[in-house]
Protein backbone atom coordinates (compact mmCIF):
# COMPACT_ATOMS: atom_id res chain seq x y z
CA UNK A 1 0.00 0.00 0.00
CA UNK A 2 1.42 3.33 -1.03
CA UNK A 3 1.11 6.44 1.14
CA UNK A 4 -1.04 8.02 -1.58
CA UNK A 5 -3.41 5.05 -1.60
CA UNK A 6 -3.63 5.25 2.22
CA UNK A 7 -4.33 8.99 2.01
CA UNK A 8 -7.04 8.42 -0.61
CA UNK A 9 -8.63 5.71 1.53
CA UNK A 10 -8.55 7.86 4.68
CA UNK A 11 -9.98 10.84 2.83
CA UNK A 12 -12.76 8.85 1.19
CA UNK A 13 -13.84 7.46 4.56
CA UNK A 14 -13.62 10.83 6.33
CA UNK A 15 -15.48 12.74 3.62
CA UNK A 16 -18.16 10.07 3.40
CA UNK A 17 -18.69 10.27 7.17
CA UNK A 18 -18.73 14.08 7.13
CA UNK A 19 -21.30 14.13 4.35
CA UNK A 20 -23.25 11.27 5.98
CA UNK A 21 -23.47 9.31 2.75
CA UNK A 22 -23.14 5.60 2.10
CA UNK A 23 -20.73 3.66 -0.04
CA UNK A 24 -23.74 2.61 -2.12
CA UNK A 25 -24.63 6.28 -2.75
CA UNK A 26 -21.11 7.06 -3.99
CA UNK A 27 -20.97 3.89 -6.07
CA UNK A 28 -24.31 4.66 -7.73
CA UNK A 29 -23.28 8.22 -8.55
CA UNK A 30 -19.86 7.04 -9.76
CA UNK A 31 -21.41 4.41 -12.04
CA UNK A 32 -19.78 1.44 -10.31
CA UNK A 33 -20.77 -1.45 -8.10
CA UNK A 34 -20.84 -0.85 -4.35
CA UNK A 35 -18.42 -3.75 -3.93
CA UNK A 36 -15.98 -2.03 -6.32
CA UNK A 37 -16.20 1.21 -4.37
CA UNK A 38 -15.72 -0.71 -1.11
CA UNK A 39 -12.56 -2.30 -2.51
CA UNK A 40 -11.23 1.15 -3.46
CA UNK A 41 -12.02 2.64 -0.07
CA UNK A 42 -10.42 -0.33 1.71
CA UNK A 43 -7.30 -0.32 -0.50
CA UNK A 44 -7.95 -3.71 -2.10
CA UNK A 45 -7.58 -2.12 -5.56
CA UNK A 46 -5.89 1.00 -6.90
CA UNK A 47 -8.34 3.17 -8.83
CA UNK A 48 -7.48 4.90 -12.09
CA UNK A 49 -7.40 8.69 -12.26
CA UNK A 50 -10.66 8.54 -14.22
CA UNK A 51 -12.28 6.55 -11.41
CA UNK A 52 -10.98 8.97 -8.76
CA UNK A 53 -12.41 11.83 -10.83
CA UNK A 54 -15.82 10.10 -11.02
CA UNK A 55 -15.81 9.59 -7.25
CA UNK A 56 -14.87 13.23 -6.63
CA UNK A 57 -17.70 14.35 -8.91
CA UNK A 58 -20.10 11.97 -7.17
CA UNK A 59 -19.39 13.49 -3.77
CA UNK A 60 -19.12 17.01 -5.19
CA UNK A 61 -15.57 17.87 -4.17
CA UNK A 62 -12.43 18.84 -6.09
CA UNK A 63 -10.29 15.83 -6.98
CA UNK A 64 -7.36 17.44 -5.15
CA UNK A 65 -9.25 17.18 -1.87
CA UNK A 66 -9.13 13.39 -2.15
CA UNK A 67 -5.36 13.41 -2.49
CA UNK A 68 -4.28 15.99 0.05
CA UNK A 69 -3.72 15.66 3.75
CA UNK A 70 -6.69 16.58 5.88
CA UNK A 71 -4.45 17.58 8.78
CA UNK A 72 -5.00 21.23 9.63
CA UNK A 73 -1.26 21.76 10.03
CA UNK A 74 -0.78 20.71 6.40
CA UNK A 75 -3.31 23.15 4.99
CA UNK A 76 -2.50 26.49 3.38
CA UNK A 77 -3.50 29.74 5.05
CA UNK A 78 -6.35 30.12 2.57
CA UNK A 79 -7.67 26.66 3.44
CA UNK A 80 -7.35 27.46 7.15
CA UNK A 81 -9.33 30.67 6.60
CA UNK A 82 -12.10 28.62 5.02
CA UNK A 83 -12.10 26.35 8.07
CA UNK A 84 -12.19 29.38 10.39
CA UNK A 85 -15.10 30.81 8.39
CA UNK A 86 -17.14 27.70 9.26
CA UNK A 87 -16.50 27.94 13.01
CA UNK A 88 -19.15 29.03 15.49
CA UNK A 89 -19.40 32.78 16.09
CA UNK A 90 -17.78 32.37 19.50
CA UNK A 91 -14.80 30.47 18.09
CA UNK A 92 -14.45 32.99 15.26
CA UNK A 93 -14.26 35.73 17.93
CA UNK A 94 -11.58 33.79 19.80
CA UNK A 95 -9.55 33.39 16.60
CA UNK A 96 -9.94 37.10 15.83
CA UNK A 97 -8.73 38.07 19.33
CA UNK A 98 -5.76 35.71 19.01
CA UNK A 99 -4.84 37.08 15.58
CA UNK A 100 -5.16 40.68 16.80
CA UNK A 101 -2.90 39.84 19.76
CA UNK A 102 -0.27 38.21 17.56
CA UNK A 103 -0.32 41.11 15.09
CA UNK A 104 -0.02 43.64 17.90
CA UNK A 105 2.83 41.65 19.49
CA UNK A 106 4.68 41.57 16.16
CA UNK A 107 4.22 45.31 15.70
CA UNK A 108 5.53 45.98 19.24
CA UNK A 109 8.54 43.73 18.65
CA UNK A 110 9.36 45.54 15.40
CA UNK A 111 9.00 48.93 17.07
CA UNK A 112 11.20 47.80 19.96
CA UNK A 113 13.81 46.48 17.53
CA UNK A 114 13.81 49.79 15.63
CA UNK A 115 14.25 51.72 18.91
CA UNK A 116 17.15 49.49 19.95
CA UNK A 117 18.87 49.97 16.56
CA UNK A 118 18.51 53.74 16.95
CA UNK A 119 19.90 53.64 20.51
CA UNK A 120 22.84 51.49 19.39
CA UNK A 121 23.52 53.90 16.53
CA UNK A 122 23.38 56.83 19.01
CA UNK A 123 25.82 55.00 21.31
CA UNK A 124 28.13 54.31 18.37
CA UNK A 125 28.09 58.03 17.45
CA UNK A 126 28.79 59.02 21.06
CA UNK A 127 31.75 56.63 21.22
CA UNK A 128 33.26 58.10 18.05
CA UNK A 129 33.23 61.67 19.45
Buried (B, 14 or more C-beta within 10 A) or exposed (E): EEEEBEBBBBBBEEBBEEEEBEBEBBBBBBEBEBEBBBBBBEBEEBBEEEBBBBBBEBBEBEBEEBEBEEEEEEBEEEEEEEEEEEEEEEEEEEBEEEEEEEEEEEEEEEEEEEEEEEEEEEEEEEEEE
